[in-house]
């Protein structure tokens, strides 16, 4: 996939909408099995056909039930940029990410020390993979500024507890003003309703990453449609 992950988000914004990023994950440490017998590849294909501009695919297996094979298959199946979500620790995982077909990779401040994350950030750029720098605290946002990160993910929940807390978009509103100028902001996790999306976008988020709320919705299409709200004047 040649289109940049960030470019697809910007294009959706130019159409007047916040970008809704479906999170393809098989299990939630908090909510348990999300698939309920469904095929994640089929769901990914369907969401793209329904209009998703990008996808997120979780490859972490132990806690979230993902796999590298799942990412590779989805990347070969859909024609939108894909973010790989995992606990990326080593440079060889970046090479692997590129080979699997992802356009972007998650780099988590809370689980990686600053020196290593800076190395991974620069290596990802060299490889042509967009690094999404994930923050959860003011200190981590300050580090994202030091990096000059252009793509920022604000995790509304605490990844160090595997997102078992009840954090929501108010975390995004509290941190977004400290983001690097001109960066794209993705509000991640704890987005459960259109009101949550509205709060995130009013604070300045360009996109929301939504997993559990889509997977648990009675009608995934209707849920996706309800989350794809117009972008209005930000705070």
C-alpha positions in Angstrom: 0.0 0.0 0.0 1.7 3.2 -1.2 -0.6 5.8 0.4 0.7 7.2 3.6 -1.4 6.5 6.8 -1.4 10.2 7.7 -2.4 11.2 4.2 -5.5 9.0 4.3 -6.5 10.7 7.6 -5.9 14.1 6.2 -8.0 13.3 3.2 -10.9 12.2 5.4 -10.6 15.4 7.3 -10.6 17.4 4.0 -14.0 15.7 3.3 -15.3 17.3 6.5 -15.2 14.3 8.8 -13.1 13.0 11.6 -11.3 9.8 10.5 -12.6 6.7 12.2 -10.0 4.0 12.5 -11.4 0.5 13.2 -9.2 -1.5 15.5 -9.0 -5.1 14.3 -8.3 -7.0 17.5 -9.5 -10.4 18.6 -9.6 -10.0 22.3 -9.6 -7.3 25.0 -8.0 -8.0 28.4 -10.9 -6.1 29.9 -13.9 -7.3 27.7 -12.7 -10.7 26.7 -13.4 -12.3 23.3 -14.5 -9.7 20.7 -14.8 -11.8 17.6 -17.7 -13.9 18.9 -17.2 -16.4 16.0 -16.6 -13.7 13.4 -13.7 -13.7 10.9 -11.5 -10.6 11.5 -10.4 -10.7 7.9 -13.9 -10.6 6.6 -14.7 -7.7 9.1 -11.7 -5.8 7.9 -12.7 -6.1 4.3 -16.3 -5.1 5.1 -15.3 -2.0 7.1 -13.1 -0.8 4.2 -15.9 -1.3 1.7 -18.1 0.6 4.1 -15.7 3.5 4.0 -12.9 3.1 6.6 -10.0 5.2 5.3 -7.4 3.2 7.3 -7.2 0.2 9.6 -5.4 -0.7 12.8 -4.4 -4.3 13.2 -3.2 -5.7 16.6 -0.5 -8.3 16.2 0.2 -8.8 20.0 -0.9 -12.4 20.7 -0.6 -13.1 24.5 -3.1 -10.4 25.7 -5.0 -9.3 22.6 -5.1 -12.5 20.5 -3.5 -10.9 17.4 -0.9 -12.4 15.1 1.5 -11.3 12.4 -0.3 -13.6 10.0 -3.5 -11.7 10.5 -1.8 -8.4 9.6 -0.1 -9.9 6.5 -3.4 -11.4 5.3 -5.4 -8.2 5.8 -2.7 -6.1 4.1 -2.9 -8.3 1.1 -6.7 -8.1 1.1 -7.5 -4.4 1.5 -6.4 -1.3 -0.3 -6.0 1.1 2.6 -3.0 2.0 4.9 -2.7 -0.2 8.0 -1.3 0.6 11.4 0.5 -2.2 13.2 -0.3 -2.2 16.9 2.1 -4.2 19.1 4.7 -3.7 21.8 7.6 -2.8 19.4 10.9 -3.1 21.2 13.5 -3.9 18.5 14.6 -2.6 15.1 14.0 -6.0 13.5 10.3 -5.7 14.4 10.3 -2.6 12.2 11.7 -4.5 9.3 9.1 -7.2 10.0 6.4 -4.6 10.0 7.4 -3.4 6.6 7.5 -6.9 5.2 4.0 -7.6 6.7 2.6 -4.7 4.7 1.8 -2.1 7.3 2.2 1.6 6.5 2.5 2.8 10.1 3.7 1.4 13.4 2.8 2.1 17.0 5.6 3.2 19.3 4.4 3.4 22.9 6.2 5.8 25.3 4.8 4.0 28.4 6.5 0.7 27.5 9.7 1.9 25.9 12.4 4.1 27.4 13.1 7.4 25.7 16.5 6.4 24.2 15.2 3.2 22.6 12.0 4.9 21.4 14.0 7.6 19.7 16.1 5.0 17.9 13.0 3.2 16.8 11.4 6.4 15.7 14.3 7.4 13.5 14.7 3.9 12.1 11.0 3.7 11.2 11.3 6.9 9.2 14.4 5.6 7.4 12.4 2.5 6.4 9.5 4.6 5.2 7.1 3.5 7.9 5.2 6.2 9.7 5.7 6.1 13.5 2.6 6.8 15.6 4.0 7.9 18.9 1.6 7.0 21.7 1.4 9.1 24.8 -0.7 9.0 28.0 0.8 11.7 30.2 2.1 15.3 29.9 5.7 14.0 30.3 5.3 11.7 27.4 3.8 14.4 25.3 6.8 16.6 26.1 9.0 13.8 24.8 6.9 13.6 21.6 7.6 17.3 21.1 11.4 16.6 21.5 11.1 14.0 18.8 9.2 16.3 16.6 6.6 13.6 16.1 4.1 14.3 13.3 1.6 11.6 14.2 0.5 11.4 17.9 -1.7 8.9 19.5 -3.3 9.9 22.8 -4.2 6.7 24.6 -7.1 7.5 26.9 -6.4 4.4 28.9 -3.3 3.1 30.7 -1.6 0.5 28.5 0.6 -0.5 31.4 -2.5 -2.1 33.0 -3.5 -3.4 29.5 -6.2 -0.7 29.3 -8.3 -2.2 32.1 -9.1 1.3 33.5 -12.0 3.5 32.6 -10.2 6.3 30.8 -12.1 8.2 28.1 -11.7 11.2 25.8 -11.2 13.7 28.6 -7.6 12.4 28.6 -7.3 13.6 25.0 -8.8 17.0 25.9 -6.3 17.4 28.7 -3.2 16.6 26.6 -3.9 17.7 23.1 -2.8 21.4 23.6 0.7 20.1 24.3 1.1 18.3 21.0 3.7 19.4 18.5 2.4 22.2 16.2 1.0 20.8 12.9 0.9 17.2 14.2 -2.0 14.8 13.5 -3.8 13.6 16.6 -5.5 10.2 17.1 -7.6 9.7 20.2 -7.3 6.0 21.1 -9.3 3.7 23.4 -12.2 4.5 25.6 -14.2 5.9 22.7 -17.6 4.4 23.4 -20.2 6.7 21.8 -20.7 9.5 19.3 -20.5 11.9 22.2 -17.1 10.7 23.0 -16.0 11.2 19.4 -17.5 14.7 19.5 -15.5 15.5 22.6 -12.3 14.3 21.1 -12.7 16.2 17.8 -13.7 19.4 19.6 -10.4 19.2 21.4 -8.6 18.9 18.1 -8.3 15.2 17.3 -8.1 14.4 13.6 -9.0 10.7 14.1 -10.4 8.3 16.7 -9.3 4.7 17.0 -12.2 2.5 18.0 -12.1 -1.2 18.7 -14.4 -2.6 21.5 -17.3 -0.3 20.8 -17.5 -1.4 17.2 -17.0 -5.1 18.0 -19.7 -5.1 20.7 -22.2 -3.0 18.7 -25.5 -4.7 17.7 -25.0 -3.3 14.2 -21.3 -2.6 13.3 -22.2 -0.6 10.2 -24.6 1.7 12.1 -22.1 2.1 14.9 -19.3 3.1 12.4 -21.7 5.5 10.7 -22.6 7.1 14.0 -18.9 7.6 14.9 -18.0 9.3 11.6 -19.1 12.8 12.6 -18.4 16.1 11.0 -15.3 18.0 12.1 -16.3 21.4 13.5 -14.3 24.3 15.0 -11.9 23.0 17.6 -11.3 24.4 21.1 
